[in-house]
């Protein structure tokens, strides 16, 4: 239950960030969220919905943390296993 509550909180936070950023699209140096907001399907010219934007943004954030965590875990394992190196 706590996990679902936290996920809902993350979704609400991400939604509010996206909705706020939509007010300023095209201003300043573009970042990942700007690119997602401005992206459109080349065939249909349709843009992503709020849910699609949020899910894609969260995937990028989680994937980045997961990759870093796995790399650090593997490095620590190898250092413990082969301390002479």
N, C-alpha and C positions, 0 to 999 in steps of 0.2 A: 504494500500500500504506500509506503513512504517513497518508494522508487517512482511510482506513478505520479505522486504529488509533485516530486521534484522535476519530473519530466514536463509536467504541465507548467510549472514555474519557468523552466527553461524555454518552453514554447512561447509563453506570454512575454518573456523578456526579449527573445529574438523577434517576435512580432512587433513589439513596440520599437525596437531599434530599426527594423525595416521600414515601418510606417513613418518614423521620424526622418529617416534618410531619404525617403521618397520626395520629401519637400525640397531637397537640395541636390537632386540628381543633376550632374553636369557641372557642378561647382567644384573647383579645386582639382587636385590630382586624383584620378580614379583609383579605387581599390577594388578588391574582390566583390564587395557588395554592390558597388556601382556597376561593375561589369555584369553581374547577375541581373540587376534591375533593368539595364539597358538591353540585355540579350533578348532575342526573339527567334522563333522557329523560322528557318529560311524558307520553308515551303508555305506555311500558313500565316506567317508574320504575327503569330500569337505570342504574347509574353507570358511569363510564368505567373501563376496565382500566388497569393501571399503564402499559402501552405507549401507550395513548391519552392518558393524562394527560401522560406524558413528551413525546410528539410535539406535543401542543397547547402545552405550556409552552415547548418549544424554538422552535416557530413564532413565538410572541409575542416571544421574546427576539431571534431572528434578524431578524424583520420590523422591529422597532424599530431595530436597528443598521443594517439595510439602508436604511431610510428616511432616517435621519440622515446616513449616508454619501453617499447620492445627492444630498441637499439641499446638503450641504457641497461636494461635487464640482461641482455646477451653479453654486453661488455663486462658487466660485474660478474656474471657467471664465469666467463672465460678467465678473468683475473683471479678469481677464487680457485678455479680448477688448475690453472697453470701460473702459480705465483712467481715462478722463476723468469717468466717473460715479462 
